[in-house]
Structure formats: C-alpha cells, structure tokens
C-alpha cells in the first residue's frame, strides 16, 4: 500500500503525463475542427459582438496551451497565484460567447464541442496541478 508521501510525490508526474497527452490530443483535435470552424465562421460573420465564439476559442486555446507548455518545460508557471486566478476565469462557462455557442447550437458541430470540452478539462487539470 502506498503512503501519502509517495502519492504526493507521484501526483505531479501523473498530472504532467495527462497534461502532455491532452496537449497532443488538442493539437490533433484542432486539425479535425477546421471544416466545422469554416461553417461556424460563415454563420457568425455578421455578429456585432466584440469577439466571435471562434475568436474567443482561439484566445482560450492560446492561454491554456501556454500554461500547459510552461508546466511541461519548467514544472511551474510564473506568478502561480495569478495563473490560478486566470485559469479559473477561463472556464468555458465564464466566457459568454463560447458558452452561448455551445448551448445554442444543439447537436451541431460535435468536433468543435468536443474540442471545447477537452480544452476546459485541460484548464481544470492545470489548476489542480498548480494548487497541489
């Protein structure tokens, strides 16, 4: 039976393995959503919003991938507490354009929605890594 000390030592490594695998999955999934994003872009081109759901998704992707890359390379992020707060604010449900797109499009765009879910899972995994 493992002791708490052994588990706490292993958790960061397990988290990094998950982060690495999710980062690879996000890269592959991003390629798969290209055809859907073209359709989405044409539908949303008349939007008066500051940022379209796709632009918000791009911003979210850059932020989350950036934090994940920092962790994989350096085992940490700069300004840890600020990063945790930022990651909390990046929850998909906190980004109206993405949340509304996700909820209002029914069963349309399954690959894009799967990408959004994976991205949000990555975000929560990063938070967990940083607070432990």
Secondary structure as UniProt FT lines:
FT   HELIX           4..32
FT   HELIX           34..44
FT   TURN            45..46
FT   HELIX           53..74
FT   HELIX           80..89
FT   HELIX           92..94
FT   HELIX           96..104
FT   TURN            105..107
FT   HELIX           110..131
//
